[in-house]
């Protein structure tokens, strides 16, 4: 057994034993809030919204006084109001706007729907917070008894955006994955793949080719990335070396750390590329921060990061707080971590050490364990279908696709759904990406049946206003070609699970020319 690996694993186990002490989520969040407000109280934002008063409440007031004042003094922001009111000044080089100092890095993020890029500030404090949470996640490997000490000496492949960032007017821009990879600590360099040179490559197709060519000389134990791109890379490597599975090239591959989208629709096809089971660990790393990660084996969800530069609020995702198009009402109900309930959906508000304040990031989550502060991502506030009250979430869609893929023994790599008119009523049009032979009518009936089982509202509307379900089966390449046509290849980009408004027409026009 390798000495270094043994030392690392023993150290990780000892660290986990220390970290198992009981924590109080409310107290953690109050402390996180106090640190954020204290640090930002002399910024332009902090002065405008009376952070000194908020800090006084957090330090000397009753336990909940600070939060009541926060709700009273600071409005909820979406991207447009945050950028137009504040972030564009940071982008222009002004200092002390939403966080102390000048912002040197901006993550480019368009989510899965908008064509224009969003500029999300990434401060030094946020970069350090992401590194700390990344290390914490690695430390949780000590809780996985099936992982040998040798894993800790293997290569760590991170498939993300280019570390060759765009330099513009005193700052740098790029994918968050590229920004974080460019700042990897020196002690981790010996484990990091694909290495500095390939990581700088901006052409996504060329990057995958270069990784494929080098793959045979690497001993990879841990892979990190978005499921679709990792699966595509593994298929390229298997084809290049003319082998049956990825373990013929990387025999010590033991862990896949995934995020960005639900892994379940990919599982069926992904596991065909393996010679033996591996450990899957889910993460929730957004452009706004490292929000949550799976902290122990067999966890139902991911544990929120409550004590590292993030303050969370939760808006019940219901008709009282959101319109049928997913727009937030004027004065929604907001809750702290101790007020949430298991099994209910919430939209996330974040206040962060990058200078986001009461910021609606657009994701919806559900608590699966309030005791552990564990969540699952259920979708996006605007990426759900409720044309007539069916309340169909991305979580429902993912689960239905997973179950149907398993029943039919096929791999559905991508899919998207559009809500359309049908005579005077409504219909759903599914576009399903698979390279396996499947009957579209049978696929439609099975997906429809699963959704009826998973969602009571859907079942009711299928008997009334939701009159038709259509399925179009397409090659997987079609989905990737559309993303490439929009400049959305690689890194953190993923195909939207729900098409709305102008995206429906754009997608349909693209299909006409395929």
ChimeraX attribute file (.defattr): number of C-alpha atoms within 10 A of each C-alpha:
attribute: neighborCount
match mode: 1-to-1
recipient: residues
	/A:1	8
	/A:2	11
	/A:3	10
	/A:4	13
	/A:5	17
	/A:6	17
	/A:7	13
	/A:8	18
	/A:9	21
	/A:10	14
	/A:11	14
	/A:12	19
	/A:13	18
	/A:14	13
	/A:15	15
	/A:16	17
	/A:17	12
	/A:18	9
	/A:19	12
	/A:20	8
	/A:21	7
	/A:22	7
	/A:23	11
	/A:24	12
	/A:25	20
	/A:26	16
	/A:27	15
	/A:28	17
	/A:29	23
	/A:30	21
	/A:31	18
	/A:32	22
	/A:33	27
	/A:34	20
	/A:35	19
	/A:36	24
	/A:37	24
	/A:38	17
	/A:39	16
	/A:40	22
	/A:41	23
	/A:42	19
	/A:43	20
	/A:44	16
	/A:45	20
	/A:46	24
	/A:47	15
	/A:48	12
	/A:49	17
	/A:50	17
	/A:51	25
	/A:52	16
	/A:53	17
	/A:54	24
	/A:55	21
	/A:56	15
	/A:57	20
	/A:58	24
	/A:59	14
	/A:60	10
	/A:61	12
	/A:62	9
	/A:63	13
	/A:64	13
	/A:65	15
	/A:66	22
	/A:67	18
	/A:68	11
	/A:69	16
	/A:70	20
	/A:71	14
	/A:72	10
	/A:73	15
	/A:74	16
	/A:75	14
	/A:76	19
	/A:77	18
	/A:78	17
	/A:79	17
	/A:80	11
	/A:81	12
	/A:82	20
	/A:83	19
	/A:84	10
	/A:85	12
	/A:86	17
	/A:87	24
	/A:88	16
	/A:89	16
	/A:90	22
	/A:91	23
	/A:92	14
	/A:93	17
	/A:94	13
	/A:95	16
	/A:96	20
	/A:97	23
	/A:98	28
	/A:99	27
	/A:100	20
	/A:101	15
	/A:102	21
	/A:103	26
	/A:104	17
	/A:105	24
	/A:106	26
	/A:107	24
	/A:108	18
	/A:109	21
	/A:110	16
	/A:111	21
	/A:112	18
	/A:113	17
	/A:114	10
	/A:115	13
	/A:116	10
	/A:117	11
	/A:118	17
	/A:119	20
	/A:120	26
	/A:121	29
	/A:122	24
	/A:123	21
	/A:124	17
	/A:125	17
	/A:126	21
	/A:127	20
	/A:128	16
	/A:129	20
	/A:130	19
	/A:131	17
	/A:132	13
	/A:133	20
	/A:134	15
	/A:135	11
	/A:136	17
	/A:137	20
	/A:138	12
	/A:139	19
	/A:140	20
	/A:141	24
	/A:142	23
	/A:143	16
	/A:144	14
	/A:145	8
	/A:146	11
	/A:147	16
	/A:148	15
	/A:149	19
	/A:150	17
	/A:151	22
	/A:152	21
	/A:153	18
	/A:154	20
	/A:155	22
	/A:156	25
	/A:157	21
	/A:158	21
	/A:159	25
	/A:160	26
	/A:161	27
	/A:162	27
	/A:163	24
	/A:164	19
	/A:165	20
	/A:166	13
	/A:167	12
	/A:168	10
	/A:169	9
	/A:170	12
	/A:171	17
	/A:172	18
	/A:173	22
	/A:174	22
	/A:175	23
	/A:176	29
	/A:177	21
	/A:178	24
	/A:179	23
	/A:180	20
	/A:181	21
	/A:182	16
	/A:183	12
	/A:184	13
	/A:185	10
	/A:186	7
	/A:187	8
	/A:188	9
	/A:189	13
	/A:190	12
	/A:191	18
	/A:192	18
	/A:193	23
	/A:194	23
	/A:195	16
	/A:196	15
	/A:197	12
	/A:198	19
	/A:199	22
	/A:200	18
	/A:201	17
	/A:202	16
	/A:203	13
	/A:204	17
	/A:205	12
	/A:206	12
	/A:207	22
	/A:208	22
	/A:209	17
	/A:210	15
	/A:211	21
	/A:212	20
	/A:213	14
	/A:214	13
	/A:215	20
	/A:216	15
	/A:217	9
	/A:218	16
	/A:219	19
	/A:220	25
	/A:221	22
	/A:222	23
	/A:223	19
	/A:224	19
	/A:225	22
	/A:226	23
	/A:227	24
	/A:228	22
	/A:229	19
	/A:230	20
	/A:231	19
	/A:232	13
	/A:233	19
	/A:234	21
	/A:235	17
	/A:236	18
	/A:237	23
	/A:238	19
	/A:239	14
	/A:240	14
	/A:241	16
	/A:242	11
	/A:243	12
	/A:244	15
	/A:245	21
	/A:246	23
	/A:247	18
	/A:248	16
	/A:249	21
	/A:250	17
	/A:251	15
	/A:252	18
	/A:253	24
	/A:254	21
	/A:255	20
	/A:256	20
	/A:257	19
	/A:258	22
	/A:259	19
	/A:260	19
	/A:261	25
	/A:262	20
	/A:263	18
	/A:264	16
	/A:265	26
	/A:266	21
	/A:267	18
	/A:268	19
	/A:269	18
	/A:270	20
	/A:271	15
	/A:272	13
	/A:273	16
	/A:274	17
	/A:275	13
	/A:276	13
	/A:277	10
	/A:278	17
	/A:279	16
	/A:280	15
	/A:281	23
	/A:282	23
	/A:283	23
	/A:284	21
	/A:285	20
	/A:286	19
	/A:287	22
	/A:288	23
	/A:289	25
	/A:290	23
	/A:291	23
	/A:292	23
	/A:293	27
	/A:294	23
	/A:295	24
	/A:296	17
	/A:297	14
	/A:298	11
	/A:299	16
	/A:300	14
	/A:301	24
	/A:302	25
	/A:303	24
	/A:304	22
	/A:305	22
	/A:306	23
	/A:307	18
	/A:308	24
	/A:309	24
	/A:310	25
	/A:311	28
	/A:312	21
	/A:313	22
	/A:314	21
	/A:315	21
	/A:316	22
	/A:317	22
	/A:318	15
	/A:319	11
	/A:320	12
	/A:321	18
	/A:322	19
	/A:323	14
	/A:324	17
	/A:325	14
	/A:326	19
	/A:327	12
	/A:328	20
	/A:329	12
	/A:330	10
	/A:331	10
	/A:332	14
	/A:333	14
	/A:334	18
	/A:335	17
	/A:336	17
	/A:337	19
	/A:338	14
	/A:339	11
	/A:340	20
	/A:341	15
	/A:342	14
	/A:343	13
	/A:344	13
	/A:345	22
	/A:346	24
	/A:347	26
	/A:348	22
	/A:349	25
	/A:350	22
	/A:351	22
	/A:352	26
	/A:353	32
	/A:354	26
	/A:355	31
	/A:356	26
	/A:357	22
	/A:358	22
	/A:359	22
	/A:360	22
	/A:361	20
	/A:362	18
	/A:363	17
	/A:364	26
	/A:365	23
	/A:366	24
	/A:367	23
	/A:368	20
	/A:369	18
	/A:370	18
	/A:371	12
	/A:372	18
	/A:373	21
	/A:374	23
	/A:375	26
	/A:376	24
	/A:377	21
	/A:378	23
	/A:379	25
	/A:380	23
	/A:381	24
	/A:382	20
	/A:383	24
	/A:384	27
	/A:385	23
	/A:386	18
	/A:387	20
	/A:388	17
	/A:389	14
	/A:390	19
	/A:391	18
	/A:392	19
	/A:393	21
	/A:394	24
	/A:395	19
	/A:396	20
	/A:397	23
	/A:398	20
	/A:399	18
	/A:400	23
	/A:401	25
	/A:402	22
	/A:403	17
	/A:404	21
	/A:405	24
	/A:406	16
	/A:407	10
	/A:408	12
	/A:409	13
	/A:410	17
	/A:411	25
	/A:412	24
	/A:413	25
	/A:414	24
	/A:415	23
	/A:416	17
	/A:417	23
	/A:418	19
	/A:419	21
	/A:420	18
	/A:421	14
	/A:422	14
	/A:423	8
	/A:424	7
	/A:425	14
	/A:426	19
	/A:427	20
	/A:428	19
	/A:429	18
	/A:430	21
	/A:431	18
	/A:432	23
	/A:433	21
	/A:434	21
	/A:435	15
	/A:436	13
	/A:437	9
	/A:438	13
	/A:439	10
	/A:440	14
	/A:441	13
	/A:442	12
	/A:443	20
	/A:444	19
	/A:445	13
	/A:446	19
	/A:447	22
	/A:448	20
	/A:449	14
	/A:450	19
	/A:451	20
	/A:452	18
	/A:453	13
	/A:454	17
	/A:455	15
	/A:456	14
	/A:457	16
	/A:458	22
	/A:459	18
	/A:460	14
	/A:461	19
	/A:462	20
	/A:463	9
	/A:464	12
	/A:465	17
	/A:466	24
	/A:467	16
	/A:468	15
	/A:469	19
	/A:470	17
	/A:471	19
	/A:472	14
	/A:473	21
	/A:474	16
	/A:475	15
	/A:476	18
	/A:477	14
	/A:478	16
	/A:479	21
	/A:480	19
	/A:481	15
	/A:482	18
	/A:483	18
	/A:484	13
	/A:485	10
	/A:486	10
	/A:487	11
	/A:488	19
	/A:489	20
	/A:490	25
	/A:491	19
	/A:492	27
	/A:493	22
	/A:494	22
	/A:495	20
	/A:496	20
	/A:497	23
	/A:498	24
	/A:499	24
	/A:500	18
	/A:501	10
	/A:502	9
	/A:503	16
	/A:504	16
	/A:505	12
	/A:506	12
	/A:507	13
	/A:508	10
	/A:509	11
	/A:510	14
	/A:511	13
	/A:512	7
	/A:513	6
	/A:514	8
